[in-house]
Amino acid sequence: MPGSIFDIKRGMNACLIGCVALLALCVMNAATLPAEEKKLPTEPGEPVNINADRLVSDTTQRTAEFLGNVKVVQGTTTITADRLKLAYKANSADPAKAGAESIDTIEATGHVRIALDNRVAVGEKAVYTTIDRKLVITGPGAQITSGPDVIEGSTITFHRDSGKVEMVGQVKATIRSDQRGLN
């Protein structure tokens, strides 16, 4: 049945894999890695640890919501937010097989921070939709940081299938590369 602890765990695995993919592929130096090094640093089999002040699961509304001081950790990936809500699709053909594929959206709101090693994505809201495998981070000062490099915009959209990243809203970039640059 959607909303069970097993569905929540599968959904969080899907969320973390999406967030890790965002951070692994969106950073400024990702394109310079050889193909064999473009692996997700967090293995999907690693345990997902979730801490929050409260959990509210509503099977009628098909939601599970972690509230207050939410912290999700899997391997080297950490997600923090004020709130994290999983919404499940309407009843699937076989409820016994409900899991990550039954998740419709994962929404983190309030002081969202997704950290992986020296890469960090921040915003006021992050929404991952499973149907189009898209992660959207919004809010004033939404940004992706990799070491000393920073790209900022009010909306950051990452398309997992294509690897395409779109940033809109007064986009600012600060690149502190070891390369000579424009000089």
Legacy VTK file of the C-alpha trace (Angstrom):
# vtk DataFile Version 3.0
C-alpha trace
ASCII
DATASET POLYDATA
POINTS 183 float
0.000 0.000 0.000
1.415 3.457 -0.884
2.674 5.357 2.134
4.295 2.374 3.786
7.829 2.656 5.145
9.040 0.453 2.280
7.556 2.791 -0.337
9.058 5.773 1.453
12.492 4.111 1.415
12.200 3.262 -2.305
11.012 6.788 -3.049
13.897 8.318 -1.115
16.332 6.115 -3.060
14.843 7.500 -6.289
15.109 11.052 -4.934
18.711 10.630 -3.814
19.724 9.066 -7.113
18.134 12.020 -8.911
19.857 14.527 -6.658
23.210 12.773 -6.952
22.808 12.767 -10.728
22.075 16.499 -10.622
25.166 17.251 -8.606
27.383 14.851 -10.514
26.334 16.160 -13.917
25.579 19.836 -13.317
28.844 21.026 -11.901
31.115 23.054 -14.083
33.880 20.473 -14.353
31.675 17.419 -15.037
32.261 17.601 -18.779
36.013 17.191 -18.274
35.741 13.753 -16.667
36.521 10.712 -18.825
33.425 8.605 -19.587
34.502 5.806 -17.225
34.683 8.279 -14.297
31.132 9.652 -14.776
29.666 7.277 -12.185
27.239 8.170 -9.450
29.279 8.315 -6.231
26.415 6.984 -4.123
25.452 3.360 -4.654
21.671 2.801 -4.714
22.082 -0.136 -2.306
23.363 2.083 0.505
20.897 2.668 3.351
18.817 5.834 3.379
18.711 7.480 6.811
15.946 10.020 7.367
15.623 12.203 10.458
12.774 14.653 10.983
10.725 16.038 13.835
7.588 14.383 12.484
6.205 12.055 9.802
2.632 12.302 8.553
1.471 9.566 6.180
-1.962 9.877 4.549
-3.019 6.839 2.506
-6.234 8.568 1.388
-4.285 11.487 -0.104
-1.433 9.127 -1.122
1.253 11.235 0.600
4.005 10.887 3.165
5.453 14.065 4.625
8.523 14.531 6.805
8.286 17.794 8.758
10.826 19.875 10.673
14.596 19.618 10.535
14.522 17.039 7.742
17.849 15.391 7.036
18.265 12.589 4.504
21.628 10.849 4.204
22.697 8.146 1.776
26.414 7.540 1.398
28.121 10.866 0.696
24.870 12.626 -0.219
22.952 14.737 2.302
19.661 16.533 1.729
18.335 18.965 4.321
15.055 20.886 4.235
12.264 22.105 6.479
9.825 19.698 4.805
9.982 16.719 2.442
6.795 15.376 0.859
6.331 12.238 -1.246
3.196 12.044 -3.410
2.171 8.706 -4.831
0.462 8.030 -8.165
-3.158 6.893 -8.169
-3.514 3.171 -7.519
-1.236 1.205 -9.781
-2.411 -1.927 -11.573
-0.713 -4.084 -8.942
-0.487 -2.423 -5.498
1.715 -5.277 -4.279
4.435 -3.978 -6.580
4.254 -0.403 -5.296
7.651 1.144 -4.767
9.847 3.835 -6.303
7.858 3.533 -9.537
4.691 4.463 -7.615
6.142 7.835 -6.562
4.700 10.745 -8.548
6.596 13.689 -7.023
9.132 14.385 -4.312
9.071 17.931 -2.982
11.502 19.515 -0.535
10.737 23.007 0.751
12.348 25.509 3.052
16.112 25.955 3.171
16.750 23.091 0.747
20.374 21.982 0.580
21.658 19.009 -1.417
25.328 18.263 -0.691
27.725 15.789 -2.270
31.432 16.089 -1.459
32.404 19.655 -2.445
29.265 20.165 -4.586
26.151 21.824 -3.185
22.770 22.808 -4.650
20.601 25.186 -2.615
17.191 26.786 -3.007
13.897 27.351 -1.239
12.165 24.514 -3.072
13.189 21.397 -5.002
10.661 19.273 -6.893
11.451 15.983 -8.604
8.794 14.595 -10.969
9.192 10.960 -11.900
7.169 10.971 -15.117
9.640 13.271 -16.888
12.600 12.632 -14.528
13.056 16.358 -13.969
14.434 18.153 -10.902
13.584 21.851 -10.482
15.236 23.964 -7.774
13.739 27.424 -7.216
13.966 30.421 -4.959
15.915 33.615 -4.667
19.576 32.728 -4.822
19.071 29.153 -6.062
22.548 27.955 -6.932
24.920 25.131 -7.649
28.407 25.349 -6.160
31.401 23.184 -7.010
34.435 24.074 -4.956
35.024 27.792 -5.618
32.778 27.865 -8.744
29.171 29.097 -8.410
26.244 29.349 -10.833
23.119 31.121 -9.594
19.629 31.725 -10.990
16.086 31.858 -9.653
15.175 28.537 -11.334
17.479 25.603 -12.036
15.991 22.759 -14.083
17.826 19.482 -14.565
16.546 16.923 -17.077
17.943 13.540 -15.990
17.321 11.774 -19.305
19.200 14.271 -21.463
21.547 15.728 -18.835
20.395 19.187 -19.956
20.489 21.973 -17.355
18.545 25.215 -17.721
18.969 28.237 -15.466
16.811 31.353 -15.660
16.315 34.546 -13.668
19.360 36.814 -13.665
21.845 34.015 -14.143
25.218 34.706 -12.521
28.334 32.588 -12.746
31.635 32.883 -10.902
34.328 30.574 -12.230
37.597 30.438 -10.339
39.319 27.950 -12.539
43.002 27.076 -12.500
42.949 27.709 -16.235
44.236 30.954 -17.708
40.698 31.941 -18.798
40.223 35.033 -20.968
43.700 36.469 -20.363
LINES 1 184
183 0 1 2 3 4 5 6 7 8 9 10 11 12 13 14 15 16 17 18 19 20 21 22 23 24 25 26 27 28 29 30 31 32 33 34 35 36 37 38 39 40 41 42 43 44 45 46 47 48 49 50 51 52 53 54 55 56 57 58 59 60 61 62 63 64 65 66 67 68 69 70 71 72 73 74 75 76 77 78 79 80 81 82 83 84 85 86 87 88 89 90 91 92 93 94 95 96 97 98 99 100 101 102 103 104 105 106 107 108 109 110 111 112 113 114 115 116 117 118 119 120 121 122 123 124 125 126 127 128 129 130 131 132 133 134 135 136 137 138 139 140 141 142 143 144 145 146 147 148 149 150 151 152 153 154 155 156 157 158 159 160 161 162 163 164 165 166 167 168 169 170 171 172 173 174 175 176 177 178 179 180 181 182
